[in-house]
Amino acid sequence: MLSASQQKLISHFAHGVQSDSLRQCYIIKGEKGLGKKTACREIAQYIMCETGSACGKCNGCLSVLSGAHPDLGVISNGDKKVIEVDKLREMKKAVYTKPTNSKYRLYVIENAHLMDAPGQNAILKIIEEPPSYAVFIFICDNLNTILPTILSRSHILEMGKWSVEDLKKAVPLTSDKEYMYSYSMGSIGALLELWADEDFLELRDGVIKTFVNMMVSSETSLYDAIDFWLANAEQKNKLLDILILFLRDIMLSKSSLPHLMANTDKLKEIQTVSEKVTLKKSFDMLKLANDAPKLMGKYGNFKIAAQTLLIQLKQM
């Protein structure tokens, strides 16, 4: 099952192959979890297919599917924080070897936003003056780190989010988990992570329940919220993500934009807090939560940072 955006992207490349109008350098950008790599696997089949149709039966397609096509190179950061410059230098050398089983030599660079400046500089020449048979596809979560020289020589395509309808077709859920369609914010990757996380439902309920009680009840409820966060300190990133999305929904409620909410099964809780705050306060609360990672970096201690965040939210 592919999203409408994935299908559109694949069709773009299919047309390029069939009309012999492929460009030599592409950037596919989009948030993490939208299925960019999945789409690229099918794109690679079109480019390497003996009939140009991604038939799935020819030697070209079968070699792509098995990860053994001699004219297809996939480069990634693996478990590193950046793509190693040596991998890019190897690609630079190998690209001058003419394709053996295909019309093209295709290179897919996954997580290309993790190329550092030395790595990008190492491949500038082959991007500026590529061999006629070379095609490069850079997969990026964002373009912030990509050098202007590479951007100017690339055809940039954007991967859009999944619709709720497409998510429902791809991942059927039981009624108690249907909120995950909106909660995943159009990301199939996020939806699959939520679906596989057996503890998420309980953690989310705890964050929202203790926060709502804290905002509408006595000081005692503040201590309950702090205790809950500290008891789940090992999941601090999830705690913060859950809180941020809930605060975002409160802001959307105050802005009369309920159709954009993520926590569609928590409308009562959202309304309870929404009635207690102004629109400006909802913005301020969301900003405070978004700035929390800086707070954690400042104190270097999750306990102090969590206490400070919750106390500040309570006092707003």
TORKOL-4160 file (C-alpha; in steps of 0.2 Angstrom, whole numbers, padded with zeros to 4 digits, m for minus):
316
<pt num="1" X="0000" Y="0000" Z="0000"/>
<pt num="2" X="0007" Y="0017" Z="m0005"/>
<pt num="3" X="0001" Y="0034" Z="m0001"/>
<pt num="4" X="m0005" Y="0046" Z="m0015"/>
<pt num="5" X="0011" Y="0056" Z="m0013"/>
<pt num="6" X="0022" Y="0041" Z="m0015"/>
<pt num="7" X="0012" Y="0036" Z="m0031"/>
<pt num="8" X="0014" Y="0053" Z="m0038"/>
<pt num="9" X="0033" Y="0053" Z="m0035"/>
<pt num="10" X="0035" Y="0036" Z="m0043"/>
<pt num="11" X="0024" Y="0041" Z="m0058"/>
<pt num="12" X="0036" Y="0056" Z="m0060"/>
<pt num="13" X="0051" Y="0044" Z="m0062"/>
<pt num="14" X="0041" Y="0032" Z="m0072"/>
<pt num="15" X="0037" Y="0045" Z="m0085"/>
<pt num="16" X="0055" Y="0051" Z="m0085"/>
<pt num="17" X="0061" Y="0033" Z="m0089"/>
<pt num="18" X="0048" Y="0030" Z="m0102"/>
<pt num="19" X="0051" Y="0046" Z="m0111"/>
<pt num="20" X="0070" Y="0046" Z="m0109"/>
<pt num="21" X="0069" Y="0062" Z="m0100"/>
<pt num="22" X="0077" Y="0057" Z="m0083"/>
<pt num="23" X="0087" Y="0071" Z="m0075"/>
<pt num="24" X="0104" Y="0066" Z="m0067"/>
<pt num="25" X="0102" Y="0073" Z="m0050"/>
<pt num="26" X="0086" Y="0073" Z="m0039"/>
<pt num="27" X="0083" Y="0077" Z="m0021"/>
<pt num="28" X="0068" Y="0069" Z="m0013"/>
<pt num="29" X="0064" Y="0078" Z="0003"/>
<pt num="30" X="0051" Y="0075" Z="0017"/>
<pt num="31" X="0049" Y="0072" Z="0035"/>
<pt num="32" X="0055" Y="0056" Z="0043"/>
<pt num="33" X="0043" Y="0042" Z="0042"/>
<pt num="34" X="0034" Y="0047" Z="0026"/>
<pt num="35" X="0040" Y="0032" Z="0016"/>
<pt num="36" X="0054" Y="0040" Z="0005"/>
<pt num="37" X="0065" Y="0025" Z="0005"/>
<pt num="38" X="0050" Y="0013" Z="0001"/>
<pt num="39" X="0046" Y="0024" Z="m0014"/>
<pt num="40" X="0064" Y="0024" Z="m0020"/>
<pt num="41" X="0064" Y="0005" Z="m0020"/>
<pt num="42" X="0051" Y="0006" Z="m0033"/>
<pt num="43" X="0058" Y="0020" Z="m0042"/>
<pt num="44" X="0074" Y="0010" Z="m0043"/>
<pt num="45" X="0065" Y="m0004" Z="m0051"/>
<pt num="46" X="0058" Y="0008" Z="m0065"/>
<pt num="47" X="0075" Y="0014" Z="m0069"/>
<pt num="48" X="0083" Y="m0003" Z="m0069"/>
<pt num="49" X="0069" Y="m0013" Z="m0077"/>
<pt num="50" X="0073" Y="m0020" Z="m0094"/>
<pt num="51" X="0056" Y="m0014" Z="m0100"/>
<pt num="52" X="0055" Y="0002" Z="m0090"/>
<pt num="53" X="0039" Y="m0003" Z="m0082"/>
<pt num="54" X="0045" Y="m0010" Z="m0065"/>
<pt num="55" X="0038" Y="m0027" Z="m0070"/>
<pt num="56" X="0045" Y="m0036" Z="m0055"/>
<pt num="57" X="0050" Y="m0051" Z="m0066"/>
<pt num="58" X="0065" Y="m0046" Z="m0076"/>
<pt num="59" X="0083" Y="m0048" Z="m0070"/>
<pt num="60" X="0084" Y="m0030" Z="m0067"/>
<pt num="61" X="0069" Y="m0029" Z="m0056"/>
<pt num="62" X="0074" Y="m0045" Z="m0047"/>
<pt num="63" X="0091" Y="m0039" Z="m0044"/>
<pt num="64" X="0085" Y="m0023" Z="m0037"/>
<pt num="65" X="0073" Y="m0032" Z="m0025"/>
<pt num="66" X="0087" Y="m0044" Z="m0019"/>
<pt num="67" X="0099" Y="m0029" Z="m0016"/>
<pt num="68" X="0111" Y="m0036" Z="m0029"/>
<pt num="69" X="0110" Y="m0025" Z="m0044"/>
<pt num="70" X="0128" Y="m0021" Z="m0050"/>
<pt num="71" X="0123" Y="m0004" Z="m0057"/>
<pt num="72" X="0113" Y="0002" Z="m0041"/>
<pt num="73" X="0123" Y="0009" Z="m0026"/>
<pt num="74" X="0114" Y="0013" Z="m0010"/>
<pt num="75" X="0124" Y="0024" Z="0003"/>
<pt num="76" X="0118" Y="0027" Z="0020"/>
<pt num="77" X="0125" Y="0033" Z="0037"/>
<pt num="78" X="0122" Y="0016" Z="0045"/>
<pt num="79" X="0124" Y="0019" Z="0064"/>
<pt num="80" X="0134" Y="0034" Z="0062"/>
<pt num="81" X="0129" Y="0052" Z="0065"/>
<pt num="82" X="0135" Y="0057" Z="0048"/>
<pt num="83" X="0138" Y="0049" Z="0031"/>
<pt num="84" X="0156" Y="0045" Z="0031"/>
<pt num="85" X="0166" Y="0054" Z="0018"/>
<pt num="86" X="0175" Y="0039" Z="0012"/>
<pt num="87" X="0159" Y="0031" Z="0006"/>
<pt num="88" X="0156" Y="0046" Z="m0004"/>
<pt num="89" X="0173" Y="0046" Z="m0011"/>
<pt num="90" X="0171" Y="0028" Z="m0016"/>
<pt num="91" X="0155" Y="0033" Z="m0025"/>
<pt num="92" X="0164" Y="0046" Z="m0034"/>
<pt num="93" X="0177" Y="0034" Z="m0041"/>
<pt num="94" X="0164" Y="0020" Z="m0045"/>
<pt num="95" X="0152" Y="0031" Z="m0055"/>
<pt num="96" X="0165" Y="0032" Z="m0069"/>
<pt num="97" X="0163" Y="0013" Z="m0072"/>
<pt num="98" X="0150" Y="0011" Z="m0085"/>
<pt num="99" X="0134" Y="0001" Z="m0081"/>
<pt num="100" X="0135" Y="m0017" Z="m0085"/>
<pt num="101" X="0117" Y="m0023" Z="m0084"/>
<pt num="102" X="0107" Y="m0007" Z="m0087"/>
<pt num="103" X="0106" Y="0009" Z="m0096"/>
<pt num="104" X="0110" Y="0019" Z="m0080"/>
<pt num="105" X="0121" Y="0018" Z="m0065"/>
<pt num="106" X="0110" Y="0024" Z="m0051"/>
<pt num="107" X="0115" Y="0030" Z="m0034"/>
<pt num="108" X="0103" Y="0032" Z="m0019"/>
<pt num="109" X="0110" Y="0042" Z="m0005"/>
<pt num="110" X="0099" Y="0039" Z="0010"/>
<pt num="111" X="0098" Y="0052" Z="0025"/>
<pt num="112" X="0108" Y="0064" Z="0013"/>
<pt num="113" X="0105" Y="0078" Z="0026"/>
<pt num="114" X="0118" Y="0069" Z="0036"/>
<pt num="115" X="0132" Y="0072" Z="0024"/>
<pt num="116" X="0144" Y="0085" Z="0031"/>
<pt num="117" X="0152" Y="0099" Z="0021"/>
<pt num="118" X="0168" Y="0088" Z="0018"/>
<pt num="119" X="0157" Y="0074" Z="0011"/>
<pt num="120" X="0147" Y="0085" Z="0000"/>
<pt num="121" X="0163" Y="0094" Z="m0006"/>
<pt num="122" X="0170" Y="0077" Z="m0011"/>
<pt num="123" X="0156" Y="0074" Z="m0023"/>
<pt num="124" X="0153" Y="0091" Z="m0030"/>
<pt num="125" X="0163" Y="0087" Z="m0047"/>
<pt num="126" X="0152" Y="0072" Z="m0051"/>
<pt num="127" X="0136" Y="0082" Z="m0047"/>
<pt num="128" X="0142" Y="0097" Z="m0058"/>
<pt num="129" X="0148" Y="0086" Z="m0072"/>
<pt num="130" X="0141" Y="0068" Z="m0071"/>
<pt num="131" X="0144" Y="0054" Z="m0083"/>
<pt num="132" X="0129" Y="0054" Z="m0096"/>
<pt num="133" X="0123" Y="0037" Z="m0088"/>
<pt num="134" X="0123" Y="0042" Z="m0070"/>
<pt num="135" X="0108" Y="0046" Z="m0059"/>
<pt num="136" X="0109" Y="0052" Z="m0041"/>
<pt num="137" X="0094" Y="0052" Z="m0029"/>
<pt num="138" X="0097" Y="0061" Z="m0013"/>
<pt num="139" X="0084" Y="0057" Z="0001"/>
<pt num="140" X="0083" Y="0071" Z="0014"/>
<pt num="141" X="0072" Y="0074" Z="0029"/>
<pt num="142" X="0076" Y="0093" Z="0026"/>
<pt num="143" X="0088" Y="0103" Z="0016"/>
<pt num="144" X="0096" Y="0114" Z="0030"/>
<pt num="145" X="0113" Y="0106" Z="0028"/>
<pt num="146" X="0114" Y="0103" Z="0009"/>
<pt num="147" X="0126" Y="0115" Z="0000"/>
<pt num="148" X="0119" Y="0128" Z="m0012"/>
<pt num="149" X="0130" Y="0121" Z="m0025"/>
<pt num="150" X="0121" Y="0104" Z="m0024"/>
<pt num="151" X="0104" Y="0111" Z="m0022"/>
<pt num="152" X="0106" Y="0122" Z="m0038"/>
<pt num="153" X="0110" Y="0107" Z="m0048"/>
<pt num="154" X="0096" Y="0096" Z="m0042"/>
<pt num="155" X="0078" Y="0093" Z="m0046"/>
<pt num="156" X="0069" Y="0094" Z="m0029"/>
<pt num="157" X="0054" Y="0084" Z="m0026"/>
<pt num="158" X="0044" Y="0084" Z="m0010"/>
<pt num="159" X="0036" Y="0069" Z="m0002"/>
<pt num="160" X="0019" Y="0074" Z="0006"/>
<pt num="161" X="0010" Y="0067" Z="0021"/>
<pt num="162" X="m0002" Y="0052" Z="0021"/>
<pt num="163" X="m0020" Y="0055" Z="0021"/>
<pt num="164" X="m0030" Y="0047" Z="0035"/>
<pt num="165" X="m0039" Y="0037" Z="0022"/>
<pt num="166" X="m0023" Y="0030" Z="0015"/>
<pt num="167" X="m0017" Y="0026" Z="0033"/>
<pt num="168" X="m0033" Y="0017" Z="0037"/>
<pt num="169" X="m0030" Y="0006" Z="0021"/>
<pt num="170" X="m0012" Y="0003" Z="0025"/>
<pt num="171" X="m0014" Y="m0001" Z="0044"/>
<pt num="172" X="m0031" Y="m0007" Z="0050"/>
<pt num="173" X="m0033" Y="m0003" Z="0068"/>
<pt num="174" X="m0046" Y="m0008" Z="0082"/>
<pt num="175" X="m0057" Y="0005" Z="0088"/>
<pt num="176" X="m0047" Y="0009" Z="0104"/>
<pt num="177" X="m0032" Y="0013" Z="0093"/>
<pt num="178" X="m0041" Y="0023" Z="0079"/>
<pt num="179" X="m0034" Y="0039" Z="0087"/>
<pt num="180" X="m0017" Y="0034" Z="0081"/>
<pt num="181" X="m0022" Y="0039" Z="0063"/>
<pt num="182" X="m0023" Y="0057" Z="0068"/>
<pt num="183" X="m0010" Y="0056" Z="0081"/>
<pt num="184" X="0003" Y="0050" Z="0069"/>
<pt num="185" X="0001" Y="0067" Z="0059"/>
<pt num="186" X="0002" Y="0059" Z="0042"/>
<pt num="187" X="0017" Y="0048" Z="0045"/>
<pt num="188" X="0016" Y="0030" Z="0041"/>
<pt num="189" X="0032" Y="0027" Z="0050"/>
<pt num="190" X="0025" Y="0036" Z="0066"/>
<pt num="191" X="0009" Y="0026" Z="0065"/>
<pt num="192" X="0018" Y="0009" Z="0064"/>
<pt num="193" X="0029" Y="0014" Z="0079"/>
<pt num="194" X="0014" Y="0019" Z="0089"/>
<pt num="195" X="0005" Y="0003" Z="0084"/>
<pt num="196" X="0020" Y="m0008" Z="0089"/>
<pt num="197" X="0023" Y="0001" Z="0106"/>
<pt num="198" X="0013" Y="m0009" Z="0119"/>
<pt num="199" X="0016" Y="0004" Z="0133"/>
<pt num="200" X="0012" Y="0020" Z="0123"/>
<pt num="201" X="m0006" Y="0020" Z="0127"/>
<pt num="202" X="m0004" Y="0019" Z="0145"/>
<pt num="203" X="0010" Y="0032" Z="0145"/>
<pt num="204" X="0000" Y="0044" Z="0135"/>
<pt num="205" X="m0015" Y="0043" Z="0146"/>
<pt num="206" X="m0004" Y="0046" Z="0161"/>
<pt num="207" X="0004" Y="0062" Z="0154"/>
<pt num="208" X="m0013" Y="0069" Z="0149"/>
<pt num="209" X="m0022" Y="0064" Z="0165"/>
<pt num="210" X="m0009" Y="0071" Z="0177"/>
<pt num="211" X="m0007" Y="0087" Z="0166"/>
<pt num="212" X="m0026" Y="0091" Z="0165"/>
<pt num="213" X="m0027" Y="0088" Z="0184"/>
<pt num="214" X="m0013" Y="0099" Z="0187"/>
<pt num="215" X="m0020" Y="0113" Z="0177"/>
<pt num="216" X="m0038" Y="0112" Z="0185"/>
<pt num="217" X="m0034" Y="0106" Z="0203"/>
<pt num="218" X="m0024" Y="0110" Z="0218"/>
<pt num="219" X="m0006" Y="0111" Z="0221"/>
<pt num="220" X="m0006" Y="0092" Z="0226"/>
<pt num="221" X="m0010" Y="0088" Z="0208"/>
<pt num="222" X="0006" Y="0096" Z="0203"/>
<pt num="223" X="0016" Y="0084" Z="0213"/>
<pt num="224" X="0007" Y="0070" Z="0206"/>
<pt num="225" X="0012" Y="0076" Z="0188"/>
<pt num="226" X="0030" Y="0078" Z="0194"/>
<pt num="227" X="0030" Y="0060" Z="0201"/>
<pt num="228" X="0023" Y="0053" Z="0185"/>
<pt num="229" X="0037" Y="0061" Z="0175"/>
<pt num="230" X="0050" Y="0056" Z="0186"/>
<pt num="231" X="0044" Y="0038" Z="0187"/>
<pt num="232" X="0045" Y="0037" Z="0168"/>
<pt num="233" X="0061" Y="0047" Z="0166"/>
<pt num="234" X="0068" Y="0033" Z="0155"/>
<pt num="235" X="0055" Y="0038" Z="0142"/>
<pt num="236" X="0058" Y="0057" Z="0143"/>
<pt num="237" X="0057" Y="0060" Z="0125"/>
<pt num="238" X="0040" Y="0052" Z="0123"/>
<pt num="239" X="0034" Y="0061" Z="0138"/>
<pt num="240" X="0039" Y="0078" Z="0131"/>
<pt num="241" X="0032" Y="0073" Z="0113"/>
<pt num="242" X="0015" Y="0068" Z="0121"/>
<pt num="243" X="0014" Y="0084" Z="0131"/>
<pt num="244" X="0019" Y="0095" Z="0116"/>
<pt num="245" X="0005" Y="0087" Z="0105"/>
<pt num="246" X="m0008" Y="0089" Z="0118"/>
<pt num="247" X="m0003" Y="0108" Z="0121"/>
<pt num="248" X="m0004" Y="0110" Z="0102"/>
<pt num="249" X="m0022" Y="0103" Z="0102"/>
<pt num="250" X="m0027" Y="0115" Z="0116"/>
<pt num="251" X="m0020" Y="0129" Z="0105"/>
<pt num="252" X="m0029" Y="0123" Z="0090"/>
<pt num="253" X="m0045" Y="0122" Z="0100"/>
<pt num="254" X="m0043" Y="0140" Z="0105"/>
<pt num="255" X="m0040" Y="0144" Z="0087"/>
<pt num="256" X="m0056" Y="0135" Z="0081"/>
<pt num="257" X="m0046" Y="0122" Z="0071"/>
<pt num="258" X="m0052" Y="0106" Z="0079"/>
<pt num="259" X="m0050" Y="0096" Z="0062"/>
<pt num="260" X="m0031" Y="0098" Z="0064"/>
<pt num="261" X="m0030" Y="0090" Z="0082"/>
<pt num="262" X="m0020" Y="0075" Z="0085"/>
<pt num="263" X="m0028" Y="0068" Z="0101"/>
<pt num="264" X="m0045" Y="0065" Z="0093"/>
<pt num="265" X="m0050" Y="0054" Z="0107"/>
<pt num="266" X="m0046" Y="0067" Z="0121"/>
<pt num="267" X="m0058" Y="0080" Z="0116"/>
<pt num="268" X="m0065" Y="0082" Z="0133"/>
<pt num="269" X="m0048" Y="0084" Z="0141"/>
<pt num="270" X="m0043" Y="0096" Z="0128"/>
<pt num="271" X="m0059" Y="0106" Z="0131"/>
<pt num="272" X="m0057" Y="0106" Z="0150"/>
<pt num="273" X="m0040" Y="0114" Z="0149"/>
<pt num="274" X="m0045" Y="0125" Z="0134"/>
<pt num="275" X="m0058" Y="0133" Z="0145"/>
<pt num="276" X="m0045" Y="0138" Z="0158"/>
<pt num="277" X="m0033" Y="0147" Z="0147"/>
<pt num="278" X="m0033" Y="0161" Z="0134"/>
<pt num="279" X="m0027" Y="0159" Z="0116"/>
<pt num="280" X="m0011" Y="0169" Z="0121"/>
<pt num="281" X="m0008" Y="0157" Z="0136"/>
<pt num="282" X="m0010" Y="0142" Z="0125"/>
<pt num="283" X="0004" Y="0149" Z="0113"/>
<pt num="284" X="0015" Y="0152" Z="0128"/>
<pt num="285" X="0013" Y="0135" Z="0135"/>
<pt num="286" X="0017" Y="0127" Z="0119"/>
<pt num="287" X="0032" Y="0137" Z="0116"/>
<pt num="288" X="0038" Y="0133" Z="0134"/>
<pt num="289" X="0036" Y="0114" Z="0131"/>
<pt num="290" X="0045" Y="0116" Z="0114"/>
<pt num="291" X="0059" Y="0125" Z="0123"/>
<pt num="292" X="0061" Y="0111" Z="0136"/>
<pt num="293" X="0075" Y="0102" Z="0127"/>
<pt num="294" X="0085" Y="0118" Z="0130"/>
<pt num="295" X="0080" Y="0118" Z="0148"/>
<pt num="296" X="0086" Y="0100" Z="0150"/>
<pt num="297" X="0102" Y="0104" Z="0142"/>
<pt num="298" X="0104" Y="0119" Z="0154"/>
<pt num="299" X="0102" Y="0109" Z="0169"/>
<pt num="300" X="0109" Y="0093" Z="0163"/>
<pt num="301" X="0097" Y="0084" Z="0175"/>
<pt num="302" X="0080" Y="0077" Z="0170"/>
<pt num="303" X="0073" Y="0079" Z="0187"/>
<pt num="304" X="0076" Y="0097" Z="0189"/>
<pt num="305" X="0071" Y="0101" Z="0171"/>
<pt num="306" X="0055" Y="0091" Z="0172"/>
<pt num="307" X="0050" Y="0100" Z="0189"/>
<pt num="308" X="0054" Y="0117" Z="0182"/>
<pt num="309" X="0044" Y="0114" Z="0166"/>
<pt num="310" X="0029" Y="0108" Z="0175"/>
<pt num="311" X="0030" Y="0121" Z="0189"/>
<pt num="312" X="0031" Y="0135" Z="0175"/>
<pt num="313" X="0016" Y="0127" Z="0166"/>
<pt num="314" X="0006" Y="0127" Z="0182"/>
<pt num="315" X="0010" Y="0145" Z="0186"/>
<pt num="316" X="0006" Y="0152" Z="0169"/>
